[in-house]
C-alpha cells in the first residue's frame, strides 16, 4: 500500500456493477470538488493529510459533500488500514469487533482508520467505547455526521477529535464533477458518446441541491434514458420530475430554518418570512407546527404593538385545521406576511421575564395588607383589607395613591412600552399614570 496517495485496496479499479457516484469517488485531494475552506492548498487539514500526520476527527456536513471520501483519503495518505462501520446498521458488538481488529493491527505496528458513518446515532455508551482506543492511538477515529456535533456527540469524544465542517457543494463545482464523469472513459461515462449542454448540466447540479453523489446518480439515470446518446430537455424532465430539497425534520436544517423564519418576521422582512415558511413546508414539516410557532412570534415579537396579530395567528391556525393542505397553507402564508409587516414590540415579553427573575431573587414577599382578602371578622380585625381604595369610586376611576406591589418592590418598573404601533398610545398613557401616581404619593 502506498504511503502517499491512492491504494488498490481502498480504491478498486472501475467496476461496471457499481453506481457512477461510487466509480467516480475522488482518488486524491485534487479530485475533490468544493470544500476549499478546509482542503485548498495550504489549509491545515490538507497539509496534515499530505504529510501523513493525520488526527482523529469529526466531519460535519450535509449528505453528498464528501465525508466518506475524506475518510478514505485519510487512510490512504496515512498508509493505514481502513475499517468502516455505520451507526445505523451496527451496535456495540460490531464496534467491539472493529476495535479488536484495530488492536491486532496496532500490535503489529500498523495503524487503522476507523470510519463511523452517522456517528450521531450512537448513544453515549457506544460513543464512550471509542475513547481509550483513540487516546492510545490504536485507531485514527473519523466520525461523519449530518447533525451538529455540539448537540449530538458527547463532550468526551469531541475533546479527543477535531471537528471539520464540510459544506454543501456549489452548483458550479457540481458541474465540474459532472463534466469529469462525462469525460472519464475508465470510471465514468466517457466511452458512451453522450452529449449534453451546459444549461442541462446546470439543471442537474441545481436539482442535486449541494449533493455531488445525487448529481452523479441523476446523470447516470439520464444517460440510461438518453436516445442516441443525447440528453435533452425531455430526458431531464423525466429524471428531475420528482426532485426534493435537502431537509431533515428533526435535525440541524430544521432548527436553522425555523430560526430563519422567526428572525425574518422579527426583522420585518415579509419576503424572507414567506420564503422560509415555504421552504419548511416543502421539506415536509407539519403545518400545525408552523402555526404554533408563528402564534408564538405574534406574542413574543409583535406583542401589544399590534394585538390583532394574536387573533390572526389563531385564525390562521384554525383555518388550516378546517381546510387542511394545500388550501389551509395560504392562511399560514398570509399570517407570515402580516406578522412581518406588523409593528414589533417585545416589551411585554421582556416585562414577563423580568418579573419572573425578580420573583426568583426576592422570594415570597408579603401581599400589602390593604390588598388582602378579608372574608371573615378575624381577618378584618387583623387589618386585612384595611385602607383599600375602590378604584371605581375614585376620581377618574383610578386610586392613584394606592400601592399594589409588595413594599420591597415599591416603584419597580417591569413594562416599558415601545414607541411603535398601539404601544405608542399605551406608552403615553402609562407614563402619564406613573407621573400622576408619583405626585399623588408625594414621591
PLY file of the C-alpha trace (Angstrom):
ply
format ascii 1.0
element vertex 443
property float x
property float y
property float z
element edge 442
property int vertex1
property int vertex2
end_header
0.00 0.00 0.00
1.32 3.41 -0.92
2.15 5.71 1.96
1.14 8.82 -0.01
-1.72 8.52 -2.46
-4.22 6.00 -3.71
-4.29 2.36 -2.80
-5.62 -0.63 -4.75
-7.32 -1.84 -1.57
-9.05 1.46 -0.88
-9.89 2.47 -4.42
-10.64 -0.57 -6.61
-10.46 -0.35 -10.38
-13.57 0.52 -12.37
-16.41 -1.89 -11.80
-19.39 -1.65 -14.14
-21.67 -3.04 -11.44
-21.02 -0.10 -9.16
-23.02 3.12 -9.45
-21.40 6.03 -11.24
-21.12 8.01 -7.99
-19.05 5.23 -6.44
-16.88 4.74 -9.52
-16.12 8.46 -9.67
-15.23 8.78 -5.99
-12.10 11.01 -5.84
-8.81 9.15 -5.56
-6.85 12.16 -4.41
-7.33 15.57 -2.88
-7.15 17.35 -6.24
-10.22 15.44 -7.46
-12.45 16.62 -4.62
-14.85 19.34 -5.75
-15.76 22.10 -3.31
-14.55 22.17 0.31
-11.90 24.78 -0.48
-12.29 26.19 3.01
-10.70 23.08 4.55
-8.96 21.30 1.65
-7.49 24.08 -0.51
-3.68 24.05 -0.87
-2.10 25.36 2.30
-5.10 24.63 4.55
-4.31 22.82 7.79
-6.26 19.63 7.05
-4.75 19.29 3.59
-1.22 19.86 4.90
-1.78 17.21 7.57
-3.07 14.68 5.04
-0.27 15.29 2.56
2.32 14.90 5.32
0.68 11.73 6.61
0.22 13.32 10.06
-3.48 12.68 10.46
-5.56 13.09 13.60
-8.88 11.82 14.87
-11.67 13.99 13.58
-15.38 14.50 13.14
-16.59 15.52 9.69
-19.80 17.53 9.90
-21.68 18.31 6.73
-24.75 17.61 4.59
-25.20 14.44 2.50
-23.00 14.10 -0.57
-20.43 16.70 0.44
-17.50 14.24 0.59
-17.29 12.97 4.18
-16.72 9.33 3.24
-14.22 10.34 0.55
-12.20 12.37 3.03
-12.18 9.42 5.43
-10.86 7.13 2.69
-8.17 9.66 1.83
-7.17 9.91 5.48
-6.39 6.18 5.41
-4.68 6.38 2.04
-2.41 9.29 2.86
-1.62 7.87 6.31
-0.79 4.44 4.85
-3.30 2.91 7.26
-5.91 0.18 7.04
-9.48 1.38 6.55
-12.37 -0.04 8.56
-15.89 1.36 8.19
-18.97 0.84 10.33
-22.35 2.53 10.21
-24.13 3.66 13.35
-27.39 2.91 11.55
-26.55 -0.75 10.98
-24.08 -1.52 13.78
-24.37 -1.99 17.51
-21.89 -2.38 20.35
-20.82 -5.92 19.24
-19.81 -4.60 15.81
-17.98 -1.71 17.44
-16.04 -4.10 19.69
-15.17 -6.32 16.75
-13.83 -3.38 14.76
-11.80 -2.19 17.74
-10.40 -5.70 18.30
-9.21 -5.80 14.69
-7.61 -2.39 15.17
-5.87 -3.66 18.34
-4.42 -6.57 16.35
-3.16 -4.16 13.69
-1.71 -1.90 16.38
0.18 -4.80 17.95
1.81 -5.40 14.56
2.79 -1.75 14.20
0.06 -0.81 11.75
-2.48 1.98 12.07
-6.22 1.71 11.42
-8.57 4.44 10.31
-11.96 3.64 11.83
-14.68 5.44 9.91
-18.02 5.68 11.74
-20.79 6.90 9.47
-23.79 8.65 11.07
-21.88 8.65 14.36
-24.55 10.84 16.00
-26.89 7.82 16.00
-24.70 6.04 18.56
-25.73 6.51 22.18
-23.37 7.74 24.88
-22.22 4.25 25.90
-21.41 3.35 22.31
-19.54 6.62 21.80
-17.59 6.07 25.02
-16.34 2.73 23.71
-14.03 4.54 21.29
-12.35 6.79 23.85
-9.50 4.62 25.22
-8.59 3.41 21.73
-8.41 6.97 20.42
-6.29 8.03 23.41
-3.78 5.21 22.91
-3.59 5.78 19.18
-4.97 2.34 18.35
-7.37 3.98 15.89
-7.49 7.18 13.93
-11.14 7.92 14.51
-13.11 9.59 11.71
-16.76 10.19 12.50
-19.22 11.51 9.92
-22.39 13.31 10.88
-25.07 15.46 9.29
-26.07 16.79 12.73
-24.46 19.44 14.89
-21.76 17.60 16.90
-22.18 20.03 19.80
-25.65 18.60 20.42
-25.33 15.01 19.22
-21.86 13.86 20.37
-20.72 13.65 23.96
-18.08 16.07 25.15
-15.54 13.34 25.93
-15.48 12.20 22.31
-15.43 15.76 20.97
-12.47 16.62 23.21
-10.41 13.92 21.51
-11.32 14.87 17.96
-11.06 17.92 15.78
-14.31 18.97 14.09
-14.05 19.84 10.39
-17.11 21.49 8.87
-17.83 20.49 5.27
-20.31 22.49 3.22
-22.89 21.72 0.57
-21.12 21.75 -2.79
-21.95 24.68 -5.06
-23.76 24.13 -8.36
-20.69 25.26 -10.33
-18.46 22.76 -8.53
-21.01 20.01 -9.12
-20.99 20.85 -12.84
-17.24 20.28 -12.74
-17.77 16.82 -11.23
-20.38 16.00 -13.89
-18.06 17.05 -16.72
-15.29 14.90 -15.28
-17.64 11.91 -15.21
-18.65 12.55 -18.85
-15.02 12.73 -19.94
-13.63 9.82 -17.92
-13.72 6.71 -20.10
-12.19 4.46 -17.42
-14.52 5.08 -14.48
-17.15 7.39 -15.90
-19.33 7.76 -18.99
-16.64 8.90 -21.38
-16.95 5.89 -23.68
-20.70 6.24 -24.29
-20.65 9.17 -26.69
-23.10 11.21 -24.64
-23.97 14.80 -25.49
-25.43 17.29 -23.01
-25.40 21.07 -22.98
-24.06 23.30 -20.22
-27.56 24.52 -19.38
-28.68 20.93 -18.81
-25.68 20.25 -16.59
-26.63 23.30 -14.55
-30.18 21.94 -14.19
-28.84 18.67 -12.81
-26.44 20.49 -10.50
-29.17 22.69 -9.07
-31.52 19.72 -8.66
-28.80 17.90 -6.70
-29.05 20.62 -4.04
-25.40 20.54 -2.95
-25.08 16.73 -3.12
-22.41 15.52 -5.58
-23.45 11.88 -5.19
-27.03 12.78 -6.04
-25.92 14.75 -9.10
-23.91 11.83 -10.45
-26.86 9.50 -9.84
-29.16 11.84 -11.78
-26.63 12.00 -14.63
-26.38 8.21 -14.71
-30.16 7.86 -14.91
-30.31 10.47 -17.67
-27.61 8.61 -19.60
-29.63 5.39 -19.38
-32.75 7.16 -20.71
-30.97 9.14 -23.43
-31.84 8.31 -27.04
-28.87 8.14 -29.41
-26.66 9.43 -26.60
-28.40 12.81 -26.44
-29.51 14.04 -23.01
-32.07 16.68 -23.92
-34.75 18.64 -22.07
-37.30 15.87 -22.49
-34.95 13.38 -20.87
-34.18 15.69 -17.98
-37.86 16.40 -17.45
-38.34 12.70 -16.68
-35.27 12.49 -14.46
-35.86 15.65 -12.45
-39.65 15.48 -12.16
-39.80 14.42 -8.53
-36.68 16.01 -7.11
-36.78 17.17 -3.49
-34.75 19.63 -1.47
-32.47 18.80 1.46
-34.37 18.85 4.74
-34.32 16.92 7.97
-37.48 17.37 10.01
-35.65 16.67 13.26
-32.14 17.86 12.51
-29.89 20.84 12.06
-31.59 22.20 8.94
-34.96 22.10 10.68
-33.77 24.28 13.56
-31.79 26.58 11.26
-34.82 27.21 9.07
-37.32 27.83 11.87
-34.75 30.23 13.32
-34.53 31.97 9.93
-38.34 32.25 9.76
-38.59 33.70 13.25
-35.78 36.21 12.68
-37.17 37.23 9.28
-40.51 38.05 10.93
-38.70 39.95 13.68
-36.75 41.90 11.03
-40.00 42.88 9.24
-38.98 41.13 6.00
-42.17 39.56 4.56
-40.39 38.13 1.51
-37.84 36.26 3.62
-40.52 35.15 6.09
-42.65 33.72 3.29
-39.62 32.03 1.71
-38.53 30.24 4.88
-42.07 29.19 5.71
-42.46 27.69 2.22
-39.04 26.04 2.48
-40.17 24.24 5.61
-43.47 23.21 4.07
-41.56 21.97 1.03
-39.36 19.91 3.33
-42.38 18.19 4.87
-42.69 19.99 8.20
-46.08 19.73 9.91
-48.02 22.95 9.02
-49.56 22.93 12.50
-46.04 23.23 13.93
-45.58 26.39 11.85
-48.97 27.69 13.04
-47.91 27.18 16.65
-44.52 28.82 16.17
-45.99 31.82 14.36
-48.50 32.26 17.17
-45.51 32.42 19.49
-43.99 35.09 17.22
-47.20 37.11 17.44
-46.99 37.05 21.24
-43.24 37.47 21.63
-42.22 39.84 18.85
-45.36 41.71 17.79
-46.92 41.84 21.22
-49.02 44.81 22.24
-47.74 46.92 19.36
-50.42 45.14 17.29
-52.67 42.90 19.44
-54.66 41.84 16.37
-51.68 39.68 15.39
-52.63 37.19 18.11
-56.15 36.88 16.74
-54.88 36.50 13.19
-52.42 33.82 14.29
-55.19 31.83 15.97
-57.47 32.33 12.96
-54.75 31.08 10.57
-54.21 28.06 12.83
-57.95 27.37 12.85
-58.16 27.89 9.08
-55.54 25.24 8.44
-57.22 22.77 10.78
-60.52 23.32 8.93
-59.20 23.30 5.35
-56.08 21.15 5.52
-53.49 21.15 2.71
-52.98 22.81 0.36
-55.74 25.42 0.85
-55.04 25.96 4.53
-51.40 26.75 3.85
-52.46 30.01 2.22
-53.76 31.15 5.60
-50.33 30.42 7.10
-48.68 32.33 4.25
-50.87 35.37 4.91
-50.04 35.14 8.60
-46.29 35.10 7.90
-46.62 38.22 5.74
-48.84 40.00 8.30
-46.52 39.25 11.21
-43.52 40.50 9.27
-45.31 43.74 8.35
-46.79 44.40 11.81
-45.12 46.85 14.22
-42.88 45.00 16.66
-42.58 45.08 20.43
-41.07 42.63 22.88
-41.88 44.92 25.80
-44.46 42.55 27.32
-42.13 39.57 26.77
-39.27 41.45 28.44
-41.50 42.57 31.32
-42.68 39.00 31.88
-39.10 37.69 32.05
-38.03 40.49 34.39
-40.97 39.83 36.70
-40.12 36.13 36.87
-36.46 36.91 37.55
-37.43 39.33 40.33
-39.62 36.67 41.96
-36.71 34.19 41.91
-34.42 36.80 43.50
-36.76 38.23 46.15
-38.63 35.13 47.24
-42.04 35.14 48.97
-42.83 38.78 49.60
-45.96 39.58 51.60
-49.07 40.97 49.92
-49.69 44.53 51.22
-52.34 44.46 53.95
-54.78 46.72 52.13
-54.83 44.36 49.11
-55.51 41.20 51.09
-58.88 39.50 51.02
-60.86 39.85 54.25
-63.83 37.44 54.13
-64.00 36.91 57.94
-64.26 39.10 61.02
-60.97 37.71 62.32
-59.09 38.74 59.20
-60.68 42.15 59.24
-59.62 42.50 62.84
-56.06 41.68 61.85
-56.11 44.56 59.39
-56.71 42.62 56.19
-58.15 44.92 53.53
-57.83 47.99 55.77
-57.24 51.15 53.77
-58.12 49.62 50.42
-59.39 52.22 47.93
-62.07 51.01 45.50
-60.88 52.40 42.17
-64.34 52.80 40.65
-65.19 55.27 43.39
-62.03 57.31 42.85
-61.81 60.31 40.55
-61.04 59.15 37.02
-61.58 55.51 38.03
-58.06 55.08 39.42
-56.96 55.30 43.05
-53.64 56.97 42.25
-52.25 56.87 45.80
-52.68 53.12 46.20
-49.60 50.85 46.30
-50.06 47.44 44.65
-46.56 45.92 44.69
-45.00 44.45 47.84
-43.23 47.05 49.97
-39.77 45.80 48.95
-40.61 46.32 45.28
-42.49 49.59 45.53
-41.64 51.70 42.48
-40.27 48.80 40.43
-40.97 49.06 36.70
-41.24 45.95 34.52
-43.24 47.06 31.50
-41.78 49.74 29.22
-43.89 50.11 26.05
-42.04 50.92 22.84
-42.84 53.90 20.63
-44.35 51.77 17.86
-47.86 50.74 16.88
-50.53 50.66 19.56
-47.86 50.68 22.26
-47.12 54.29 21.36
-50.54 55.15 22.80
-50.07 52.73 25.70
-46.73 54.35 26.47
-48.24 57.83 26.60
-50.98 56.65 28.97
-48.64 54.65 31.17
-46.13 57.48 31.55
-48.98 59.82 32.46
-50.33 57.35 35.04
-46.93 56.77 36.60
-46.32 60.50 36.93
-49.79 61.04 38.45
-49.16 58.23 40.95
-45.78 59.70 41.83
-47.35 63.07 42.55
-50.31 61.59 44.44
-47.99 59.68 46.74
-45.60 62.58 47.17
-42.65 60.74 45.55
0 1
1 2
2 3
3 4
4 5
5 6
6 7
7 8
8 9
9 10
10 11
11 12
12 13
13 14
14 15
15 16
16 17
17 18
18 19
19 20
20 21
21 22
22 23
23 24
24 25
25 26
26 27
27 28
28 29
29 30
30 31
31 32
32 33
33 34
34 35
35 36
36 37
37 38
38 39
39 40
40 41
41 42
42 43
43 44
44 45
45 46
46 47
47 48
48 49
49 50
50 51
51 52
52 53
53 54
54 55
55 56
56 57
57 58
58 59
59 60
60 61
61 62
62 63
63 64
64 65
65 66
66 67
67 68
68 69
69 70
70 71
71 72
72 73
73 74
74 75
75 76
76 77
77 78
78 79
79 80
80 81
81 82
82 83
83 84
84 85
85 86
86 87
87 88
88 89
89 90
90 91
91 92
92 93
93 94
94 95
95 96
96 97
97 98
98 99
99 100
100 101
101 102
102 103
103 104
104 105
105 106
106 107
107 108
108 109
109 110
110 111
111 112
112 113
113 114
114 115
115 116
116 117
117 118
118 119
119 120
120 121
121 122
122 123
123 124
124 125
125 126
126 127
127 128
128 129
129 130
130 131
131 132
132 133
133 134
134 135
135 136
136 137
137 138
138 139
139 140
140 141
141 142
142 143
143 144
144 145
145 146
146 147
147 148
148 149
149 150
150 151
151 152
152 153
153 154
154 155
155 156
156 157
157 158
158 159
159 160
160 161
161 162
162 163
163 164
164 165
165 166
166 167
167 168
168 169
169 170
170 171
171 172
172 173
173 174
174 175
175 176
176 177
177 178
178 179
179 180
180 181
181 182
182 183
183 184
184 185
185 186
186 187
187 188
188 189
189 190
190 191
191 192
192 193
193 194
194 195
195 196
196 197
197 198
198 199
199 200
200 201
201 202
202 203
203 204
204 205
205 206
206 207
207 208
208 209
209 210
210 211
211 212
212 213
213 214
214 215
215 216
216 217
217 218
218 219
219 220
220 221
221 222
222 223
223 224
224 225
225 226
226 227
227 228
228 229
229 230
230 231
231 232
232 233
233 234
234 235
235 236
236 237
237 238
238 239
239 240
240 241
241 242
242 243
243 244
244 245
245 246
246 247
247 248
248 249
249 250
250 251
251 252
252 253
253 254
254 255
255 256
256 257
257 258
258 259
259 260
260 261
261 262
262 263
263 264
264 265
265 266
266 267
267 268
268 269
269 270
270 271
271 272
272 273
273 274
274 275
275 276
276 277
277 278
278 279
279 280
280 281
281 282
282 283
283 284
284 285
285 286
286 287
287 288
288 289
289 290
290 291
291 292
292 293
293 294
294 295
295 296
296 297
297 298
298 299
299 300
300 301
301 302
302 303
303 304
304 305
305 306
306 307
307 308
308 309
309 310
310 311
311 312
312 313
313 314
314 315
315 316
316 317
317 318
318 319
319 320
320 321
321 322
322 323
323 324
324 325
325 326
326 327
327 328
328 329
329 330
330 331
331 332
332 333
333 334
334 335
335 336
336 337
337 338
338 339
339 340
340 341
341 342
342 343
343 344
344 345
345 346
346 347
347 348
348 349
349 350
350 351
351 352
352 353
353 354
354 355
355 356
356 357
357 358
358 359
359 360
360 361
361 362
362 363
363 364
364 365
365 366
366 367
367 368
368 369
369 370
370 371
371 372
372 373
373 374
374 375
375 376
376 377
377 378
378 379
379 380
380 381
381 382
382 383
383 384
384 385
385 386
386 387
387 388
388 389
389 390
390 391
391 392
392 393
393 394
394 395
395 396
396 397
397 398
398 399
399 400
400 401
401 402
402 403
403 404
404 405
405 406
406 407
407 408
408 409
409 410
410 411
411 412
412 413
413 414
414 415
415 416
416 417
417 418
418 419
419 420
420 421
421 422
422 423
423 424
424 425
425 426
426 427
427 428
428 429
429 430
430 431
431 432
432 433
433 434
434 435
435 436
436 437
437 438
438 439
439 440
440 441
441 442
